[in-house]
Amino acid sequence: MSTLLDLDSLIANKVFEAQGDLARLQDLCAALTAGAGLAIAIAAEGDGEVANVLCEAVAAQVFECAATHAGLALTARGLA
């Protein structure tokens, strides 16, 4: 996954730029969701059952990441 570090950096920069702007953060979430959906569809080769399994796995990973970063979000808002 080291070849995706440029994507990680791009996303981190976009999050930083949107800090405090809920609409921009929501737009970023929408773009990331669309990108994940495309990647899943291609990885599943159009197979709905495989796509479903991949979607559920991604949803679980997103939840874990959000929970992991909750403290960072509170710190950024000055609430921690």
C-alpha contacts under 8 A as a table, 3 or more apart, distances in Angstrom:
res1	aa1	res2	aa2	distance
1	M	4	L	5.55
1	M	5	L	7.42
2	S	5	L	5.45
3	T	6	D	7.21
4	L	7	L	5.18
4	L	8	D	6.44
5	L	8	D	4.90
5	L	9	S	6.16
6	D	9	S	5.09
6	D	10	L	6.13
7	L	10	L	5.00
7	L	11	I	6.13
8	D	11	I	5.22
8	D	12	A	6.10
9	S	12	A	5.07
9	S	13	N	6.07
10	L	13	N	5.17
10	L	14	K	6.20
11	I	14	K	5.05
11	I	15	V	6.14
12	A	15	V	5.12
12	A	16	F	6.17
13	N	16	F	5.04
13	N	17	E	6.10
14	K	17	E	5.05
14	K	18	A	6.13
14	K	28	L	7.64
15	V	18	A	5.14
15	V	19	Q	6.09
15	V	25	L	6.83
15	V	28	L	7.71
16	F	19	Q	5.16
18	A	21	D	5.33
18	A	22	L	7.60
18	A	24	R	5.55
18	A	25	L	5.82
19	Q	22	L	7.79
19	Q	25	L	7.44
21	D	24	R	5.46
21	D	25	L	6.32
22	L	25	L	5.05
22	L	26	Q	6.06
23	A	26	Q	5.06
23	A	27	D	6.16
24	R	27	D	4.98
24	R	28	L	6.15
25	L	28	L	4.97
25	L	29	C	6.22
26	Q	29	C	5.01
26	Q	30	A	6.20
27	D	30	A	5.01
27	D	31	A	6.21
28	L	31	A	5.10
28	L	32	L	6.13
29	C	32	L	5.10
29	C	33	T	6.03
30	A	33	T	5.06
30	A	34	A	6.16
31	A	34	A	5.11
31	A	35	G	6.18
32	L	35	G	5.06
32	L	36	A	6.08
33	T	36	A	5.06
33	T	37	G	6.04
34	A	37	G	5.05
34	A	38	L	6.26
35	G	38	L	5.16
35	G	39	A	6.21
36	A	39	A	5.06
36	A	40	I	6.00
37	G	40	I	5.10
37	G	41	A	6.09
38	L	41	A	5.13
38	L	42	I	6.23
39	A	42	I	5.25
39	A	43	A	5.98
40	I	43	A	5.00
40	I	44	A	5.90
40	I	51	A	6.05
40	I	54	L	6.54
40	I	55	C	7.13
41	A	44	A	5.15
41	A	45	E	6.13
41	A	46	G	5.63
41	A	47	D	7.80
41	A	51	A	6.17
42	I	45	E	4.94
42	I	46	G	6.56
43	A	46	G	7.94
43	A	51	A	7.84
44	A	47	D	5.35
44	A	48	G	7.40
44	A	50	V	5.35
44	A	51	A	5.20
44	A	54	L	7.79
46	G	51	A	7.39
47	D	50	V	5.42
47	D	51	A	6.12
48	G	51	A	4.94
48	G	52	N	6.04
49	E	52	N	5.05
49	E	53	V	6.42
50	V	53	V	5.16
50	V	54	L	6.22
51	A	54	L	5.04
51	A	55	C	5.94
52	N	55	C	5.04
52	N	56	E	6.18
53	V	56	E	5.26
53	V	57	A	6.26
54	L	57	A	5.06
54	L	58	V	6.12
55	C	58	V	5.09
55	C	59	A	6.02
56	E	59	A	5.02
56	E	60	A	6.25
57	A	60	A	5.23
57	A	61	Q	6.30
58	V	61	Q	4.99
58	V	62	V	6.05
59	A	62	V	5.10
59	A	63	F	6.21
60	A	63	F	5.17
60	A	64	E	6.25
61	Q	64	E	5.08
61	Q	65	C	6.14
62	V	65	C	5.11
62	V	66	A	6.08
63	F	66	A	5.11
63	F	67	A	6.14
64	E	67	A	5.15
64	E	68	T	6.07
65	C	68	T	4.96
65	C	69	H	6.13
66	A	69	H	5.18
66	A	70	A	6.03
67	A	70	A	5.19
68	T	71	G	7.15
69	H	72	L	5.14
69	H	73	A	6.33
70	A	73	A	5.08
70	A	74	L	6.30
71	G	74	L	5.09
71	G	75	T	6.15
71	G	80	A	7.15
72	L	75	T	5.03
72	L	76	A	6.11
73	A	76	A	5.08
73	A	77	R	6.33
74	L	77	R	5.11
74	L	78	G	6.16
74	L	79	L	5.04
74	L	80	A	5.30
75	T	78	G	4.89
75	T	79	L	5.68
75	T	80	A	4.82
76	A	79	L	7.61
77	R	80	A	7.86
